């Protein structure tokens, strides 16, 4: 069926002889069609970008699964699925309302948190919600790799909902809401400019990295990572993975691909030539940041190894994580820096990763996938770099105020104005302080409830066998002695419950009842002695 034209629509209600009214009707109908087309294009753009961001979940899943040992692959893959499921619930019910609910662009009043639109009630742009939901899930997945192989499923689901429903939304509100106290889009932005962070080096990546750091500290390292079974410090940390470099590389490529939705999509609209130019610059800078980070990470590692051993080696982990750190770092300033600056930011990001990775090992913080160096340190560098390299012309095209420029450009015009750099530093301190202060008590509550760490025997056997009905790979060698101890303890528990008719204590509480921390000092086997006693009693 042929579509009705504007002229036919107007002549259906207006006489052709009434030229003035007819022309007015045609003009109004043409303007309405133009606005509808613009709205449709922008909605499709945001939905498509959100789908690319959500595709990053596949990248996180493959990268995490490849970076750990075989015996926990099922577990970490399920975690990444629960990031989306739990994150969707948290962001739908509370998160979006806390981040953007009740925004009033006409008001100069600053708010700490949103207060309307819970459970998507009221007038909500559904495409914007979908895009922001994908962001929240990406943040939640950052923590998954850090705490892999030793965290309980209950703790993971709880923290996923808490991060997406409360912790991240407050950061997003501060940075991007029309009433956020750091927002560059507020009617009266902080110090005349507000923080410049287009796509979330601070509120997404750094927030996730700080949360990962808090959980790693509260949870403790994997058994045997830094200490032997007697609690003695190892001369070198014990390597634990990766079990599949192929999965690591596939995950890295999937994340890089998804970043083309993460960064360019953060322009939110694409209907004009100017917005198209901004999105194009963002895509170019994203590419250069990733490339520079991979190159600097790998070749710097090669040079350092050659100085130590006399042999040139090429570290795949340094290349992959250098690439990801470059992507994290360029995320903040991808719309406001020149391509050469994007390359420099990525170049430094590779060095930031190598230094931060060495630091957390020295501090004996166990991060199974190096998410803390990549996201926390990389995110902080990205926010700082934006305060150094933001270009006045690029800032104007991206919609930012140009009263305060990147520090290097300020020196170029002879002022040395530190205002923008000061705002960027304040935003880093806010993200770090907020996340630490709100997430640390939450983790200790989980620990108090015994929901945080898995049982030592289950850690030895692996989560796939102990909690997911079999290993992910049939060829995997398992610790049969530990499996036997686990099964014996569970049979004894069932016998006790049957004879008493009571629910009793959980298996985890029984095995680890001698300590508040299921992993004693030295992250040794701990509860295995109790399990052996149970086995002897059962015999």
N, C-alpha and C positions, 0 to 999 in steps of 0.2 A: 504494500500500500504506500503511495507517494506521500511524503511528508508535506504538511501544510506550510506554505511560505509566509513570510512576514506580511507581504502585500495582501494575500488571501485572508489572513487573520484580521487585518485592519479593515478591509473592505466588507467583511462580514458584519461589522457593527457601525461602519461609517460610510456615508454616501461618497461616491467617487468625485462628485462635484464639489465637495467640501475639502478643497486642497489643503488648507491650513491644518485642519484637524487630522487629515490623512497623513500629512508629512510628520506631524507631531507623534502620531501613533507609530509610524514606521521607525522614527528615531528612538522612541522608547523601547520598542520591541527589539531593535538591533542592539541597544545598550544592554538590555536584559540578557539576550543571547550571549553577548560577549562576556558578561559577568558570570553567567552559568558555565561557559566554556573555561574561563579562568579558574573557577572553583573546582570544576571537574579535573582539570589538568593538575592543579596543586594537590587535590585529594589523591589522585593516582600516584603522583610523585612520592607523597609521604607514605602511602601504603606499600609501594614498591621498595622504597628505602627501608621501611620497617621490616619487610620480608628479608632483605639482605642482612640487616642487623640480627634478626632472629636466626638466620643461617649460621651466624657465628657460634650458636649453641653447638652445632655439629663440630665446628673447629675446636671449641673448648673440650668437648667430649673426646675427640680423637687425640688431642694433645695430652690431656690428662691420662687417658687410658694407656697411651704409649709410653708415658714418662714414669709409670709406676711398675711394680712387679706383677707377674702374671696372676698371682693368687688373689688380686683385688680388682680385676678388670670389670667384672660384672657390677661390683659395688659402685665404682666411680662412674660408670655409664648410667646406672640408675640415678645416682645423685644428680647428674646433669639433666636428666629428664625431670626430676623433682624440682630443679631450679625453675623450669618453665611452669610446672604445675603449681607449686607453692608460691612462686613469684607472681603468677597470674592472679591467684586468690588474694595475696597481700596487696597487690597494686590496685586491683579492682575494688576491694572493700575499703581500704584506707589510703593507700599510697598516693593515688592520683589526687585525691581530695587534699591531702597534706601538702602535696607539691604545688598544685595549681588551683585548688578550689577557692572560689571567692575572689579571684584576681580582679582588680579594678584599675585599669590603665590610666584612668582620669584622676586618680587620687595619688597624692604625694606621700601618703601614710605608708610606713614600712611595717611589715609583719614578719614574724619568725616562722610561721607555719600556716598552711591553708586551712580553711574551715568549712568548706562546702563541697557538695558533689560526691558524698560517700556512696559507694555501691553504684556509681554512675547515675545517680539521680540528678535531675535538672538538665539544663541545656549543655551538652558536652560534645565537642568535636571528636567523633569516634575515630577518625583517622589519626588525630593527634594522640589520643589515648593509646592506640595500637603502637604507634612509633615509640612513645615513651615507655610502654610496657616492655618492648624489646630491649630498651636501654637498661631497665631495672633488672631484667633477667641476665643480661651480660655482666652486670656488676656482681650479681649473686654467684655466678659461675667462677669468678676470679678466686674465690675462697676455696672452691672445691679441691683444686690441685694441691694447695698448701697443706691441708689437713688430711689428705688422702691416707688410707691404710691404717687409720687408728681412731677414727671418729665414729660414734654411733649414728645410725640412721635417724633416730628421733631428734638428736641435736641438730643434724643437718637440715631436716625439714623445718624445725623451729626457727633456726637462724635465717633460712631462706625467706620465710614469711616475714620475719622481723626486719631484715635488711630492706626488702622491697616495700614493706608496709609502713616503715617508720624512719629508719636511719637514713637511707638514700633520699627519700622525699624531702626531708628538711634541707639537705644539701642542694637538691635541685631547686627548691623554692628560693633559697638564698641567692643562687647564681642566675636563675632564668625567669623567675616569676616577675610580673610587672610590679609587684610590691616587695620583692626581695631586697634585703638591706645591702647586698653586694651587687645586685643586678645592674647591668649596663642598659637594660630596657625599662628601667623605672622612670617615672616622670622627673624625678630629681635624683639621678644616680650618685653613688658615693663619690665624693670629691670631684664631681663634674663628669666623671667617665664611667665608673663602675668597673667590675672585673671583666676582662676579655677572656672568654673560654667558650668557643663556639660549640664544641661537641662533647666536652666532659673530661679533659685530663684531670681536673680536680674533683668535681662532684661524682663522677663515675669511677674512673680508674684509681685515683688516689684513695677515695673512700673505700673501695673494695680492697685495695692493698693494705690499708691500715687495719681494716677488719680482719684480713688474713693474718697480719702480724699479731693482733690481739689474741686470736684463736690459737695460733701456733705457740704463743707464750703460755697461755693457760692450759692448753692441751698437753704440751710437752712433746719431745721428739719421739720418733719411732724407736722401738726397742732395738738396741744394738747399733744405733746410728752413730752415737758419739761415745758410748761406754760399753764395756764388755759385760758379761753376765754377773761379774763380781762388783760392778760399779766403778771399775778403773777406767780412766780416760784413755781413749784410743789415740795413738799418735796421729792418725789420719782418719777422718770420718769414713765410716763404712759405706761403700757405694750401694745404693738400693734402686736399681733400675738405671736406664729405661729398659723395658722388655721388648719394645718395638719402635725402632727409629722411623720405620715407614709410617706408622700412625702419627708420630710426632710431626713429620714433614707434611703429611696430608692435613693435619690439624692446623699447622702454621699457614699453609696456603689457603685453607678455608677461612681462617680469621682475616688474613690480608684481603681476600675477596669481599668478605662481609664488611670490612672497613669502608668500602666504597659506598655503602649505604649509611654507615655510622657517621662519617664526616660530611660528605656532600649533602646527605639528606637533612643535616642539621640547619641548612639554610631555610628549611621548612616550605619554601615556595620556589617556583621555577617559571613563572608565567611571563617574565620580562627578560629582555636582552641583558640588563644589568645583573639580575639574579642568576641568569645562565652563565655570565662571566665569572661571578663569584663562585658558583658551584664548580665550574671548570678549574679555577685556580685551586680550590680545595682538593679536587681529585689529583691534580698535578703534585701539590705539596704532600699529599698523603703518599703518593708513589715514591717521591724523592726521600721522604723521611724514613720510609721502610727500607728502601734500598741502601741508604747511607748507614742506617743502624746495623743492617746485616753485614755490610762490608767492614765497618769499623770494629764491630764485635768480633768477627772471625779473624781478621788479619792482625788485630792487636793481640788477640789470644795466641795467634801463631808466632808473633814476634817474641812475646813473653816466654812461651814454651821453648823457643829456640835458644833464648838467652840462658835458660835453666838447664836444658838437656843437650843442646847442640843439634837437635833434630827438628826439622820443620814438620809440624802436624797441623791439621785443619779441623778445629773443633766444631762439630755440627750443632751442638747445643748453643755455643756462643753465637753462631750465625743465626739460628732460629730465634733465640731470645733477644739478640741484638736487633733483629728485624722487628719483633713485637714491641720492644722498648721504643724504637724509632716511631712506630705507629702511635703508641700511647703519647709520646712527647709532642708530636705534631698535631695532635687532636685539638689542643687549645687554640693555637695560633694559625691554623691552616687557612683561614680566610683573611688574615691581616698581615701576613709576612710574604716577602718575595720568594720565588722558587729557590734562589741561591741560599736564602736564610733557612728555608725548609730543609735543604740538604745539610746545612751546618748543624741545625737542631738534631737531625737524625744521626749525624756523625758523632756528636757529643753524647747522644743517648746510648750508643754502643759502649762508650767508655763508662757511662754512668752504670749501665748494667753490670759490667765486669767488676767494677769497684764495689757495688752494692752486694753482688753475689758473694764476693770474697769476704765482705764484712759480716754478713749474716752467718756464714760458716764459722768465722772466727768467734762469733758470739754464741755459737752452738744453737742456733735457731733452725729447726728442721722444716724446710720448705720443699716439698716433693717436686714441684715444677718451677721453682724460682718465680712465683707470682709476686712476691714482695718486692724484689729488685725491679721487675718489669713494670708493675703497676703503681706501687707506692712511690718509689724513687723516680721512675720514668714520668709518672704523672706530675710530681712536684717540679721536675726539671722542665716539663712542657709549659707549666703555668709561669714559671720564672722566665723562660725563654721568650714567651709572648710579651712580657714586660720589657724585654730587651730589644726585640726585633720588629715590633709592630710598626708598620709603615702608614703614614698619614693618608695617602691616597687609597690604599687597600682598606683601611679602617672606615673611611667615608663610604666607599662602595658597599661594604658589608653592613652598614647601618649603625656604626659606632660613632660616638662623639670624638672629635679630634682635638679637643683642648689639651689633652695630655697624650704624648706619643711614647713609643718605645724609647727606652733610655738612650740607646745608641743614636737614635734620630734626634733626641733632645740635645745631645752633645753636638750633633752635626749642625744644629741651628744655634749653638752657643749658649744654651740655657742650663743644661744639666738638671732639668726638672725631673725629680724622682717620684712624682705622684703616682703614675701608672704602675711603676715597679712596686711602690709601697702598697697599692691596692692588691696587686698579685700576691705579695707576701702575706698580707692579711688574710686573703682567701685560703692560702695554704694552711696557715695556723688555725683557721676556723674548721676546715675539713678534718685536720688531724685531731684537734681538741674535741670536737663534737663526737667523732667516731670513737675515740678512745674512751671518753667519759660515759657514753651511753652503751657501748658494746661490751666493755669490760665487766660491769656488773651483770649483764645478761649472760655472759659466758660462765661467770662464777655461780650464777643460779643454776645453770645446766649442770655444772660440776657438782654442786651440792645435792641435786636431785639424782645424781649418778646417771645422768643421761648423756654425758659428754664422751667419755673414752670407753673403747671396747675392752673386753676381758683380755688379759695377756695370752691365754691359750688361743683364743680366737684370733688374736693378732698374729700368733705364730702360724696357725693353720691357714689363715687368710679368710677374708670376709666372704669370698665366693662360696667356699665349702661350708663355713660355719653359719652363714645367714642367707645364702642364695641358692641352695640345693645343688651345688656342684660347681666345678671350676669352669672358666670360660674356654679353656683349651684342654682337650683330652690328653695331650702329650705332656702336660705339666707334671713335674715331680713334686709330690707333697711330703710333708713330714708325717709319716705314718704314726710315729710315737705320739706326737702332739694330737693328731686326730683321735687316736685311741683314748688319750687322757680326756679330751673334750667329750667324747661319746660316753665314757664311763661316768664322768661327773654328771652328765645330763640324765643318764639312767638312774643314778643314785638320787638325784633330785626328784625324779618322777616317783620313785619308790617311797621317798619320804613324804611326798605330798599325798600319795595314795593311802599310806598308813595313817596319816594324821588327819586327813580330810580338810586341811587348811591350805590356803594359797601359798603361804610361806614366803621366804625372801626370794628375790630374783637370783638366777644363776650367777649373775655378775656380782651381786652383793655377797653371796656365799664365798665365792672364790677369793674375793678381794677384801673380805671383812676386816682384815687386820690393819688396814690403812685407809685413810680418807682418799688418798690418791691411788688409783689402780696400778700405776706404774711407779715403783719406788725410785729413790735417788739412783742415778745411773741408768735409767730406763732399762732395767734388767727384767728377767722373766717374771719375777715377783710372785704371782699367784700360783705358779706351777707346783710349788710344794704342797699347797692345799689340795690341788687336784690329785697329786700322787696319794695323799692321805685318803681322799675319797675313793680312789681306785683300790687301795689296799682294803678299805672297809667293805667295798662292794664284793671284793674277792672272798 
